[in-house]
Amino acid sequence: MAFVLVAASGMVSAYASGSSGTKKAKVQTITEGVCIGSVDVGGMTKEEAKKAVDAYVDSIKDTSFSLKGANGSFDATAQEMSVSADTDAAADEALSVCHEGSLIDRFVESEELKKGNVAVNMYLSVDKQKTANMIYDKSDELNIKAVNNSLQRNGDSFDFVPGQEGKEVDVVKSVYAINDFLQNSWDGSANEIELVTNTVQPRGSKEELSKIKDNLGGFSTDFSSSAAGRAANVKNACSLINGSVIYPGEQFSVYEAISPITTDNGYQIAGAYENGQVVDSVGGGVCQVATTLYNAVIRAELEIVQRYNHSMIVNYVKSSDDAAIAGTYKDLKFKNNLDNPVYIEGYCSGGVITFNVYGVETRPANREISFRSETISEEDPVTQFKFDAGQPVGYFNSGSGTGSTDSDTGSECGRADTADRPECGRAGTGHTDAADRPECSRAGTGHPDTAAGRTDAVNARR
């Protein structure tokens, strides 16, 4: 057996031939001076070139890229985005340099090699789904949220308040932009990638909002006997909800509107329910705000998405008309199920909090709405709580000595003046099952397991 070497235009091929001269195998190597990306693969076979590229990709797995949106950026490593190379396509392209194409093409490539290395694409790319999920999860940090056009109550009329455009990351296009950067722009050092963003126009036209004139439903409750801290919390939370415009199909969360419930956000320490007793808590009293708004909303016949009762009775509404707030665990959420936007007006005056829902009245003029509070059943508490007005806030003494047996072991917005609140001495007096709450049977009230059997430690501010 003999080997025959043939050289042409920089290509080296080795043929193994038998005594008859018949070619039995062909081994082709990449022309010297050819690189795949920054990896020199000159003189390598295809398989050797593929291994060299794989080794390079493995070496950059800890390389961090800054993915930049309109409002911020976040870092992601090559490994986190599962960066890989199309080694087959890259090696084939490297082999084709000076080997394939017309005579003119091969001549041009040969002349380029004389000037220096010739680099072909490594075809780096990310895992599309994995990277898309990563960008989506970070979208709140990257986007500039549009501020919808709104209204401001001015006496008996409304003034139009223009909104602002927003910027939102286009997740799909951004993934392709990352791949384009890796394949065509990345030099191994500049690692900032601009994500693709779209302009988001504010919702609501001046014409659309001008239709809001009718009071669809309103409700008031009295907090005049509240301590100073609780009264301040009621006024603060009310002011954070006042002026909200909810467009058709949009959902409104009371907790999101009034949070964070911290001293930095204007809240003070006041009484709250916890484990069947009254304790001091920042934001005590905001449940009265939620309750008042809840009653206005059901009179406007908007859709209730989520609503919970207290673990103990409150005194500012009937027992089935309250709405507790306890972080994200207990929230009041409702949806604008109408064809037009609605405006929420909230104000406090003379120790009374009032909410009105304004919109476009489409119901018959003779339509009447009424609500009934009905006790379906009562259950005696396992432990009898005895409150002592002479003791500090939160003190109680149980007849059995076992402590609180309230099924909703959280603190719910309450008042510290327990001596004036005989209902605070009852354990579990709030209806703990949706079947005991007639309003829960209304369409859209959601969450039938309002407080039944819950033992989570939550902080609901009555």
C-alpha positions in Angstrom: 0.0 0.0 0.0 1.2 3.5 -0.8 0.1 7.0 0.1 -0.4 9.7 -2.5 -0.3 13.4 -1.5 -2.1 15.9 -3.7 -1.8 19.7 -3.0 -4.0 22.3 -4.7 -4.8 25.9 -3.6 -3.6 25.2 0.0 -5.7 22.0 0.3 -4.0 18.9 1.5 -5.6 15.6 1.0 -4.2 12.2 1.8 -5.2 9.1 -0.1 -4.5 5.6 0.8 -4.2 3.3 -2.3 -3.5 -0.3 -2.9 -1.1 -1.9 -5.4 -3.7 -1.3 -8.1 -3.7 2.5 -7.4 -7.4 2.5 -6.4 -8.2 5.2 -3.8 -9.5 3.7 -0.6 -9.9 6.6 1.8 -9.8 10.4 1.8 -8.8 12.5 4.8 -9.3 16.3 4.3 -7.9 18.9 6.6 -8.7 22.6 7.1 -6.5 25.1 5.3 -3.9 26.7 7.5 -4.9 30.1 8.8 -8.6 29.3 9.0 -10.3 30.0 12.4 -13.8 29.2 13.7 -14.6 32.3 15.6 -11.4 32.9 17.6 -10.4 29.2 17.6 -7.5 28.4 15.2 -8.5 25.2 13.4 -5.9 25.3 10.5 -4.6 21.8 9.7 -7.3 20.1 11.7 -9.8 17.5 10.4 -13.5 18.2 10.8 -13.8 16.1 14.0 -10.7 17.7 15.5 -12.2 21.1 14.7 -15.5 20.2 16.3 -13.7 19.1 19.5 -11.7 22.3 19.6 -14.9 24.4 19.3 -16.6 22.3 22.0 -13.7 22.9 24.3 -13.9 26.7 23.7 -17.6 26.8 24.4 -17.0 24.9 27.7 -14.3 27.5 28.6 -16.7 30.4 28.3 -19.6 28.9 30.4 -18.9 31.3 33.3 -18.7 34.3 31.0 -21.4 36.8 32.2 -23.5 38.9 29.8 -25.4 42.0 30.7 -28.9 42.0 29.2 -30.1 45.6 29.1 -33.7 46.7 28.9 -35.3 50.1 28.9 -35.3 50.5 32.7 -32.4 48.3 33.9 -30.4 45.2 33.2 -29.5 41.8 34.6 -26.6 39.5 34.3 -26.7 36.0 32.8 -23.9 33.6 32.2 -23.3 31.5 29.1 -24.1 28.4 31.1 -27.4 29.9 32.4 -28.5 30.6 28.9 -27.1 27.2 27.7 -24.9 28.8 25.0 -23.8 26.2 22.4 -22.2 26.1 19.0 -23.3 24.4 15.8 -20.0 22.6 15.4 -21.1 20.7 12.3 -22.0 23.8 10.4 -18.9 25.6 11.6 -16.5 22.8 10.7 -18.0 22.3 7.3 -17.7 26.0 6.6 -14.1 26.0 7.7 -13.3 23.0 5.5 -14.8 24.8 2.5 -12.4 27.7 2.6 -10.1 27.4 -0.5 -11.7 24.1 -1.2 -15.2 24.9 -2.5 -16.8 27.4 -4.8 -15.7 28.8 -8.1 -12.1 29.3 -9.0 -12.5 33.1 -8.5 -13.9 32.5 -5.0 -11.1 30.2 -4.0 -8.5 32.6 -5.4 -10.0 35.4 -3.3 -9.9 33.3 -0.2 -6.3 32.3 -0.9 -5.4 36.0 -1.2 -7.2 36.8 2.1 -5.2 34.0 3.8 -2.0 35.6 2.7 -3.0 38.8 4.6 -3.9 36.9 7.8 -6.3 34.4 9.3 -9.8 33.9 7.9 -12.5 33.4 10.5 -15.8 31.6 9.8 -18.9 31.7 12.0 -19.0 29.5 15.1 -22.8 29.8 15.1 -23.2 30.4 18.8 -26.7 30.4 20.1 -28.7 30.2 23.4 -31.4 27.9 24.4 -34.4 29.9 23.2 -37.0 28.7 25.7 -34.7 28.8 28.7 -33.5 32.3 27.9 -37.0 33.6 27.1 -38.2 32.4 30.5 -35.3 34.2 32.1 -36.0 37.5 30.4 -39.7 37.1 31.2 -39.0 36.6 34.9 -36.9 39.7 35.0 -39.3 41.8 32.9 -40.5 44.0 35.8 -36.9 45.1 36.3 -36.4 45.8 32.6 -39.6 47.5 31.7 -40.9 51.1 32.1 -44.5 50.7 32.9 -46.9 52.8 31.0 -49.0 55.2 33.0 -52.6 55.1 31.7 -54.5 58.2 31.0 -56.6 59.0 34.1 -59.0 61.5 35.7 -59.0 63.8 38.7 -62.2 64.6 40.6 -62.7 68.4 40.6 -65.9 69.3 42.4 -68.8 67.7 40.5 -66.8 67.1 37.3 -63.6 65.3 36.2 -60.4 66.7 34.8 -58.4 64.6 32.2 -54.9 63.6 33.3 -52.7 62.5 30.5 -50.6 59.3 31.0 -47.1 58.4 29.9 -45.7 55.9 27.3 -44.0 52.8 28.6 -41.3 50.5 27.3 -41.7 46.8 27.3 -39.2 44.1 26.5 -40.1 42.0 23.4 -39.1 38.6 24.8 -39.1 36.6 21.5 -37.3 39.2 19.5 -34.8 39.7 22.3 -33.8 36.1 22.2 -33.1 36.3 18.5 -31.2 39.6 19.2 -28.9 37.7 21.7 -28.2 35.0 19.1 -27.4 37.6 16.5 -25.0 39.3 18.9 -23.2 36.1 19.7 -22.9 35.1 16.1 -22.1 38.4 14.5 -20.9 41.0 17.0 -19.3 39.3 20.1 -15.6 39.7 20.2 -15.1 37.8 23.4 -15.0 40.9 25.6 -17.9 43.3 25.0 -20.6 41.6 26.9 -23.5 44.1 27.0 -26.5 43.1 24.9 -29.4 45.5 24.1 -32.7 43.7 24.3 -35.5 44.6 21.9 -38.2 46.9 23.4 -41.6 48.0 22.3 -43.3 51.3 23.1 -46.5 50.8 25.1 -49.1 53.5 24.7 -51.1 54.7 27.7 -54.6 53.2 27.8 -57.7 55.3 27.6 -58.6 58.2 25.3 -59.9 61.6 26.5 -63.2 60.7 24.7 -63.5 57.4 26.5 -62.8 58.8 29.9 -65.2 61.7 29.4 -68.1 59.3 29.5 -67.5 58.7 33.2 -70.2 60.7 35.0 -72.5 58.3 36.9 -72.2 57.1 40.4 -72.7 53.3 40.1 -72.3 52.5 43.8 -71.1 54.1 47.0 -70.7 53.2 50.7 -69.5 54.8 53.9 -68.4 53.6 57.3 -67.6 55.4 60.6 -64.1 55.3 62.2 -64.6 58.4 64.4 -64.0 56.4 67.6 -60.7 55.1 66.4 -57.4 56.0 68.1 -55.2 58.5 66.3 -52.9 55.8 64.8 -55.8 53.8 63.4 -57.5 56.9 62.0 -54.3 58.0 60.3 -54.0 54.5 58.7 -57.6 54.7 57.4 -57.0 58.1 55.8 -53.6 57.0 54.3 -54.9 53.9 52.7 -58.0 55.7 51.4 -55.8 58.3 49.7 -53.7 55.6 48.0 -56.8 54.2 46.4 -58.5 57.5 45.6 -58.4 58.4 41.9 -57.8 54.8 40.6 -59.1 54.2 37.1 -59.9 50.6 36.2 -60.3 49.8 32.6 -62.6 47.0 31.2 -61.2 43.6 31.9 -58.6 45.0 34.4 -58.3 43.6 38.0 -57.8 45.8 41.0 -56.0 44.6 44.1 -56.4 46.6 47.3 -53.2 45.2 48.8 -51.2 46.2 45.8 -52.7 49.7 45.8 -52.0 50.4 49.5 -48.7 48.5 50.0 -46.1 48.5 51.3 -47.7 48.7 54.7 -44.8 50.4 56.4 -44.1 53.5 58.4 -42.1 54.8 55.4 -45.3 54.7 53.4 -47.3 56.7 55.9 -48.7 54.0 58.2 -48.7 54.1 62.0 -48.9 51.4 64.7 -52.5 50.5 65.7 -54.4 47.5 67.0 -54.8 44.3 64.9 -56.3 40.9 65.4 -53.8 38.0 66.0 -54.6 34.6 67.4 -57.9 35.8 68.8 -56.4 38.8 70.5 -55.6 42.4 69.7 -52.0 43.3 69.2 -50.1 46.4 68.0 -49.3 46.3 64.2 -48.2 48.8 61.6 -51.2 49.6 59.4 -54.0 48.6 61.8 -57.3 49.8 60.4 -56.7 49.3 56.7 -59.3 46.5 56.7 -62.0 49.1 57.2 -60.8 50.7 54.0 -61.1 47.4 52.2 -64.4 46.7 53.7 -65.8 50.2 52.7 -64.6 49.8 49.2 -65.9 46.2 49.0 -69.4 47.4 49.8 -69.2 50.2 47.2 -68.0 47.8 44.5 -70.7 45.2 45.1 -73.3 48.0 44.7 -71.7 49.0 41.4 -72.0 45.2 40.6 -68.4 44.8 39.6 -67.0 41.3 39.7 -65.5 40.2 43.0 -62.4 38.0 42.3 -61.2 37.5 45.9 -62.5 38.5 49.3 -62.1 37.1 52.8 -63.9 37.7 56.1 -62.2 38.4 59.4 -61.6 35.7 62.0 -63.5 37.8 64.5 -66.5 40.1 64.1 -65.9 43.8 63.3 -68.3 46.5 64.4 -68.4 48.9 61.5 -70.4 46.7 59.2 -72.7 43.7 59.5 -71.0 40.4 60.0 -71.1 39.3 56.4 -70.1 42.6 54.8 -66.4 42.8 55.9 -63.3 42.3 53.8 -60.0 41.5 55.5 -56.5 42.4 54.4 -53.5 40.2 55.4 -50.7 40.7 53.0 -51.1 38.6 49.9 -52.8 35.9 51.9 -56.0 37.8 52.4 -56.7 40.5 49.8 -59.7 42.2 48.2 -59.6 41.9 44.4 -62.2 42.8 41.9 -62.5 43.1 38.2 -64.1 45.7 35.9 -66.6 43.5 34.1 -68.2 46.5 32.4 -67.8 47.9 28.9 -66.4 51.3 30.1 -63.7 52.4 32.6 -64.6 53.1 36.2 -63.2 55.7 38.6 -62.8 55.1 42.3 -63.3 58.1 44.5 -62.3 57.8 48.2 -62.3 60.4 50.9 -62.5 60.8 54.7 -64.5 63.5 56.4 -65.6 63.9 60.0 -64.4 60.4 61.0 -66.3 58.8 58.1 -64.7 57.1 55.1 -66.5 57.0 51.8 -65.9 55.3 48.5 -67.9 55.9 45.2 -67.5 54.0 42.0 -68.2 56.3 39.0 -68.7 55.0 35.4 -71.3 54.8 32.7 -74.7 53.7 34.0 -76.3 51.1 31.8 -78.7 49.5 34.3 -82.4 50.1 34.2 -83.5 53.2 36.2 -85.8 51.1 38.3 -83.2 48.5 39.3 -82.8 48.1 43.0 -79.9 46.3 44.8 -80.2 45.1 48.4 -78.0 42.9 50.6 -78.9 40.7 53.5 -76.7 39.5 56.4 -77.9 36.1 57.7 -76.5 33.9 60.3 -76.7 30.3 59.1 -75.2 28.6 62.2 -73.2 29.3 65.3 -70.4 27.3 66.9 -69.3 27.7 70.5 -65.6 28.3 71.0 -63.5 25.6 72.5 -61.7 28.1 74.7 -63.5 31.0 76.4 -61.4 34.2 76.2 -61.7 36.7 79.0 -60.4 40.2 78.2 -59.4 42.6 81.0 -59.6 46.3 80.1 -57.1 47.0 82.9 -54.4 44.9 81.2 -52.1 46.0 78.4 -53.2 45.7 74.8 -53.1 42.0 73.6 -53.6 40.6 77.1 -56.2 37.8 77.5 -56.9 34.9 79.9 -58.5 31.7 78.7 -60.7 29.6 80.8 -59.0 26.4 79.8 -55.5 27.8 79.8 -54.8 26.5 76.4 -54.5 29.9 74.6 -56.0 30.9 71.3 -57.9 28.3 69.3 -58.8 30.7 66.5 -58.6 28.8 63.2 -57.3 31.9 61.4 -54.1 32.4 63.4 -53.1 35.7 61.9 -53.3 39.3 62.9 -56.1 41.1 61.2 -56.5 44.8 61.3 -58.0 45.6 64.6 -58.4 48.1 67.3 -56.6 48.3 70.6 -59.5 49.5 72.7 -60.7 46.0 73.6 -62.5 47.3 76.6 -65.0 49.0 74.3 -65.2 45.9 72.0 -67.2 43.1 73.6 -67.1 41.1 70.4 -63.3 40.9 70.7 -63.8 38.5 73.6 -65.3 35.8 71.3 -63.0 33.2 69.8 -63.8 32.4 66.2 -66.9 34.5 66.0 -66.3 35.4 62.4 -67.9 32.9 60.0 -65.2 30.5 59.0 -66.8 28.8 56.1 -68.1 30.2 52.9 -71.4 28.4 53.4 -72.0 30.7 56.4 -71.4 33.7 54.2 -74.4 34.4 51.9 -72.6 37.0 49.8 -70.0 34.3 48.8 -72.7 32.7 46.6 -72.6 35.8 44.3 -71.1 35.2 40.9 -67.4 36.0 40.9 -66.8 36.1 44.6 -64.3 33.3 44.3 -62.3 31.6 47.1 -65.0 29.6 48.9 -62.5 28.5 51.6 -62.3 32.0 53.1 -61.0 31.2 56.5 -61.9 27.6 57.2 -59.3 25.6 59.0 -56.4 28.0 58.3 -53.5 27.9 60.7 -51.0 30.1 58.7 -49.5 33.0 60.7 -50.6 36.0 58.8 -51.0 39.7 59.6 -54.4 41.1 58.7 -55.1 44.6 59.8 -58.6 45.2 60.8 
